[in-house]
Amino acid sequence: MQMLYTGDAAEPVRFGLEIEPRHCNRLGFCHGGLLSTFLDIALGVCAIEVCGHDWGGPTINLSIDFLQGAPQGDWIESRVTLEHTSRSLMFATGSVVGSPGKIALASALFKQPRPRPEK
């Protein structure tokens, strides 16, 4: 998995991944568990980057809708939007896109991280 800096304040990072045979189910499409992990990381990292944190908080909720398969050999990328923040929470939505179009949609709720402890 590669993290790509976009230079865009609204979506400062994107993640990309080439679907290899080890990522696929018996039908030759990317396994849903890998897509779930990919989205959890992409939404969480983008949220903490937009909020200016130097480390993250835990995922409280992650909801994913799988739309179609990502075939072996395909390049997939994340698209993330930070929808809302509160004093203690961050709400993000996003998708995985590949050559067939949108592969999956996700929404997530993350805990705002506490300040890093002093050393």
HUSUL-V307799 format. One line per field, one symbol per residue. ss: DSSP state (H for helix, E for strand, L for the rest). phi: phi as a letter, one per 30 degrees, with the letter a starting at -180 (. if undefined). psi: psi as a letter, one per 20 degrees, with the letter a starting at -180 (. if undefined). A space follows every 50 residues. Layout:
BEGIN
ss = ???
phi = ???
psi = ???
END
This chain:
BEGIN
ss = LEEEELLLLLLLEEEEEELLHHHELLLLEELHHHHHHHHHHHHHHHHHHH HLLLLLLLEEEEEEEELLLLELLLEEEEEEEEEEELLLEEEEEEEEEELL EEEEEEEEEEELLLLLLLL
phi = .cccdcicddbdbbcbaddceddcdddicedddddddededddddddddd didcaccddcbbbbcdcadcdejdccbdbbbddabbebbbcbbabcbbdd jdcacbbbbbddddedddd
psi = ppppphjphhmhqqqqpporhiiqaiijqpqhhghggghgggggggghgh ikqjrrrqphqpppppgrqoqpiqpqqqpqpohqqahiqppqqarpqahi bpgqqqqqpqppqqqpqq.
END
